[in-house]
């Protein structure tokens, strides 16, 4: 298939790490499974502290001479039968049949069973393949090992480095409606039982239309985040989108820029902005509030780089999935409403749905 041509799944020696080798792009990509710690329930100050810790992790990837080409986080929600929360209640509840809190909790779980969904977060790391595949895998393993240590210091729990079987399961469940969001320990068994394997985790076929793409048993529509919030928002501004019940995947791919490249880029932008302002003044054009805001942002970026902050190119994508076109239209309306609550502007990637779909797989795609 064109969108996934030249991509294969390998096994690396370190911790049985799964590696996606893109032969056409000459890249190697690995992923780790993450688990949050009640971020949505924390106060604003603690949320800001954790976001600051995450930014320090990203800054370490943007160091000069870093082999990391791109990094991507993928947050996916899948239908769930509710077994996880029922098992948690059974394991943690106090044995008291007359407990009002236990009865209330059980009633709550009974009400939400039909709307239950599981939320998973995967962080993918990609390096350029400059020498042999073995050397590239060793470099990638070193970077992933360093990243897992930094994430632990940032209060982000790393469940595991995804093996080849677990990476295959991550891919398989995006296009097979019957594959549940399985625990990491049973991912290999789930993938095998559903017909997928680490040797061949790719879909059998894709059928692209102008506004969607069918991949085996699922229909997908992918949107690009055309505009991020223009106003000040809280650290949890993405909660309406990430914690929704629709079957969707939100991915942000980031490319670290070295300090020298970042400075050159922002200085060129500042020069172009000043030249544009001078042309407007000479032509007698009124400077708009939007233009003034853009100039302010450029000045702030230049100041941040001078203070030693890291710079990234980035893009966001949302893929919405359903079993048929009717359900997909309903899910798209739901997700677009949630995106509006998060102050995001989504644009459907018409005419490019097949390649856009791969931007929300852990492949670090989406930037030219």
FENPE-V760650 format. One record per residue. N is the residue number from 1. PSI is psi in whole degrees, 0 to 359 (* if undefined). NEAR is the number of other C-alpha atoms within 12 Angstrom. Layout:
BEGIN
n->N psi->PSI near->NEAR
n->N psi->PSI near->NEAR
END
This chain:
BEGIN
n->1 psi->141 near->17
n->2 psi->316 near->17
n->3 psi->334 near->27
n->4 psi->18 near->31
n->5 psi->137 near->19
n->6 psi->8 near->17
n->7 psi->133 near->26
n->8 psi->159 near->30
n->9 psi->127 near->35
n->10 psi->167 near->34
n->11 psi->126 near->30
n->12 psi->158 near->30
n->13 psi->328 near->18
n->14 psi->116 near->24
n->15 psi->29 near->21
n->16 psi->39 near->22
n->17 psi->134 near->34
n->18 psi->139 near->38
n->19 psi->129 near->46
n->20 psi->119 near->48
n->21 psi->114 near->35
n->22 psi->103 near->27
n->23 psi->325 near->21
n->24 psi->320 near->16
n->25 psi->351 near->24
n->26 psi->56 near->22
n->27 psi->157 near->35
n->28 psi->134 near->49
n->29 psi->133 near->51
n->30 psi->167 near->53
n->31 psi->153 near->45
n->32 psi->146 near->43
n->33 psi->131 near->36
n->34 psi->155 near->29
n->35 psi->123 near->24
n->36 psi->167 near->24
n->37 psi->74 near->17
n->38 psi->41 near->16
n->39 psi->318 near->25
n->40 psi->340 near->21
n->41 psi->356 near->14
n->42 psi->161 near->18
n->43 psi->164 near->15
n->44 psi->320 near->17
n->45 psi->316 near->15
n->46 psi->323 near->21
n->47 psi->316 near->24
n->48 psi->322 near->21
n->49 psi->319 near->18
n->50 psi->324 near->28
n->51 psi->321 near->24
n->52 psi->322 near->20
n->53 psi->321 near->21
n->54 psi->322 near->24
n->55 psi->327 near->21
n->56 psi->328 near->23
n->57 psi->315 near->30
n->58 psi->322 near->34
n->59 psi->326 near->29
n->60 psi->335 near->31
n->61 psi->342 near->36
n->62 psi->17 near->32
n->63 psi->155 near->26
n->64 psi->130 near->20
n->65 psi->8 near->16
n->66 psi->137 near->24
n->67 psi->350 near->33
n->68 psi->121 near->39
n->69 psi->313 near->39
n->70 psi->159 near->40
n->71 psi->146 near->46
n->72 psi->134 near->42
n->73 psi->140 near->39
n->74 psi->116 near->39
n->75 psi->118 near->38
n->76 psi->145 near->40
n->77 psi->134 near->35
n->78 psi->149 near->36
n->79 psi->142 near->31
n->80 psi->147 near->28
n->81 psi->2 near->23
n->82 psi->7 near->27
n->83 psi->327 near->23
n->84 psi->312 near->21
n->85 psi->327 near->23
n->86 psi->320 near->23
n->87 psi->322 near->14
n->88 psi->318 near->15
n->89 psi->318 near->22
n->90 psi->321 near->16
n->91 psi->326 near->11
n->92 psi->343 near->12
n->93 psi->146 near->19
n->94 psi->135 near->15
n->95 psi->85 near->14
n->96 psi->102 near->12
n->97 psi->334 near->12
n->98 psi->7 near->10
n->99 psi->123 near->13
n->100 psi->325 near->14
n->101 psi->320 near->16
n->102 psi->318 near->20
n->103 psi->320 near->18
n->104 psi->320 near->15
n->105 psi->318 near->19
n->106 psi->321 near->23
n->107 psi->321 near->15
n->108 psi->315 near->19
n->109 psi->324 near->23
n->110 psi->325 near->18
n->111 psi->326 near->13
n->112 psi->0 near->20
n->113 psi->319 near->21
n->114 psi->346 near->15
n->115 psi->7 near->21
n->116 psi->143 near->27
n->117 psi->154 near->28
n->118 psi->143 near->31
n->119 psi->123 near->34
n->120 psi->146 near->34
n->121 psi->130 near->36
n->122 psi->138 near->42
n->123 psi->119 near->43
n->124 psi->143 near->46
n->125 psi->135 near->47
n->126 psi->140 near->43
n->127 psi->156 near->42
n->128 psi->144 near->31
n->129 psi->103 near->27
n->130 psi->334 near->19
n->131 psi->225 near->15
n->132 psi->164 near->16
n->133 psi->322 near->25
n->134 psi->317 near->20
n->135 psi->319 near->19
n->136 psi->319 near->30
n->137 psi->323 near->36
n->138 psi->319 near->27
n->139 psi->317 near->32
n->140 psi->318 near->41
n->141 psi->321 near->36
n->142 psi->317 near->26
n->143 psi->320 near->34
n->144 psi->319 near->39
n->145 psi->317 near->24
n->146 psi->321 near->21
n->147 psi->320 near->34
n->148 psi->323 near->28
n->149 psi->319 near->21
n->150 psi->322 near->24
n->151 psi->322 near->31
n->152 psi->321 near->23
n->153 psi->338 near->18
n->154 psi->16 near->26
n->155 psi->29 near->25
n->156 psi->122 near->29
n->157 psi->121 near->25
n->158 psi->111 near->29
n->159 psi->314 near->23
n->160 psi->159 near->30
n->161 psi->125 near->38
n->162 psi->128 near->44
n->163 psi->177 near->35
n->164 psi->320 near->38
n->165 psi->321 near->36
n->166 psi->323 near->44
n->167 psi->320 near->46
n->168 psi->320 near->43
n->169 psi->321 near->43
n->170 psi->319 near->47
n->171 psi->317 near->40
n->172 psi->318 near->39
n->173 psi->350 near->39
n->174 psi->340 near->42
n->175 psi->3 near->39
n->176 psi->111 near->32
n->177 psi->338 near->25
n->178 psi->356 near->24
n->179 psi->118 near->32
n->180 psi->171 near->34
n->181 psi->89 near->36
n->182 psi->159 near->29
n->183 psi->156 near->26
n->184 psi->324 near->30
n->185 psi->333 near->19
n->186 psi->12 near->18
n->187 psi->319 near->30
n->188 psi->315 near->28
n->189 psi->322 near->22
n->190 psi->317 near->29
n->191 psi->319 near->36
n->192 psi->318 near->22
n->193 psi->333 near->17
n->194 psi->6 near->21
n->195 psi->356 near->23
n->196 psi->163 near->30
n->197 psi->165 near->29
n->198 psi->335 near->33
n->199 psi->330 near->23
n->200 psi->75 near->23
n->201 psi->6 near->32
n->202 psi->152 near->35
n->203 psi->160 near->29
n->204 psi->325 near->19
n->205 psi->157 near->20
n->206 psi->139 near->27
n->207 psi->107 near->25
n->208 psi->135 near->27
n->209 psi->183 near->19
n->210 psi->326 near->18
n->211 psi->1 near->28
n->212 psi->175 near->34
n->213 psi->132 near->37
n->214 psi->125 near->32
n->215 psi->106 near->36
n->216 psi->251 near->25
n->217 psi->5 near->25
n->218 psi->151 near->35
n->219 psi->135 near->38
n->220 psi->147 near->48
n->221 psi->127 near->50
n->222 psi->136 near->45
n->223 psi->149 near->42
n->224 psi->138 near->36
n->225 psi->96 near->29
n->226 psi->334 near->20
n->227 psi->130 near->20
n->228 psi->170 near->25
n->229 psi->134 near->20
n->230 psi->344 near->15
n->231 psi->168 near->12
n->232 psi->132 near->11
n->233 psi->164 near->17
n->234 psi->168 near->20
n->235 psi->335 near->24
n->236 psi->30 near->27
n->237 psi->340 near->27
n->238 psi->0 near->26
n->239 psi->314 near->27
n->240 psi->326 near->23
n->241 psi->318 near->37
n->242 psi->332 near->33
n->243 psi->15 near->32
n->244 psi->170 near->33
n->245 psi->353 near->30
n->246 psi->150 near->37
n->247 psi->105 near->44
n->248 psi->165 near->46
n->249 psi->127 near->46
n->250 psi->126 near->45
n->251 psi->141 near->43
n->252 psi->121 near->37
n->253 psi->136 near->39
n->254 psi->139 near->36
n->255 psi->113 near->37
n->256 psi->140 near->35
n->257 psi->131 near->33
n->258 psi->160 near->28
n->259 psi->319 near->28
n->260 psi->314 near->21
n->261 psi->321 near->22
n->262 psi->319 near->29
n->263 psi->316 near->27
n->264 psi->319 near->19
n->265 psi->315 near->22
n->266 psi->327 near->29
n->267 psi->321 near->22
n->268 psi->321 near->17
n->269 psi->320 near->21
n->270 psi->318 near->24
n->271 psi->316 near->18
n->272 psi->322 near->17
n->273 psi->318 near->24
n->274 psi->320 near->21
n->275 psi->321 near->15
n->276 psi->320 near->21
n->277 psi->320 near->22
n->278 psi->320 near->16
n->279 psi->322 near->15
n->280 psi->319 near->16
n->281 psi->316 near->14
n->282 psi->325 near->12
n->283 psi->354 near->11
n->284 psi->20 near->10
n->285 psi->145 near->13
n->286 psi->135 near->16
n->287 psi->122 near->20
n->288 psi->164 near->13
n->289 psi->325 near->10
n->290 psi->318 near->12
n->291 psi->320 near->18
n->292 psi->321 near->17
n->293 psi->317 near->16
n->294 psi->321 near->22
n->295 psi->321 near->25
n->296 psi->319 near->17
n->297 psi->318 near->19
n->298 psi->318 near->25
n->299 psi->320 near->23
n->300 psi->321 near->18
n->301 psi->318 near->26
n->302 psi->319 near->27
n->303 psi->319 near->20
n->304 psi->320 near->18
n->305 psi->322 near->27
n->306 psi->331 near->19
n->307 psi->358 near->13
n->308 psi->9 near->21
n->309 psi->154 near->29
n->310 psi->159 near->32
n->311 psi->143 near->35
n->312 psi->147 near->33
n->313 psi->142 near->25
n->314 psi->161 near->27
n->315 psi->148 near->31
n->316 psi->146 near->35
n->317 psi->148 near->46
n->318 psi->123 near->48
n->319 psi->127 near->49
n->320 psi->134 near->48
n->321 psi->149 near->45
n->322 psi->169 near->35
n->323 psi->337 near->26
n->324 psi->173 near->22
n->325 psi->323 near->22
n->326 psi->312 near->14
n->327 psi->327 near->20
n->328 psi->318 near->28
n->329 psi->319 near->22
n->330 psi->316 near->20
n->331 psi->324 near->29
n->332 psi->318 near->36
n->333 psi->318 near->19
n->334 psi->314 near->24
n->335 psi->321 near->38
n->336 psi->324 near->33
n->337 psi->317 near->20
n->338 psi->322 near->27
n->339 psi->323 near->35
n->340 psi->322 near->23
n->341 psi->331 near->23
n->342 psi->5 near->30
n->343 psi->33 near->26
n->344 psi->146 near->30
n->345 psi->118 near->25
n->346 psi->142 near->32
n->347 psi->126 near->25
n->348 psi->132 near->27
n->349 psi->75 near->28
n->350 psi->140 near->20
n->351 psi->359 near->18
n->352 psi->35 near->26
n->353 psi->328 near->35
n->354 psi->309 near->34
n->355 psi->328 near->33
n->356 psi->323 near->38
n->357 psi->323 near->47
n->358 psi->346 near->41
n->359 psi->344 near->38
n->360 psi->13 near->43
n->361 psi->156 near->47
n->362 psi->64 near->47
n->363 psi->359 near->46
n->364 psi->40 near->44
n->365 psi->162 near->38
n->366 psi->355 near->33
n->367 psi->139 near->25
n->368 psi->* near->13
END
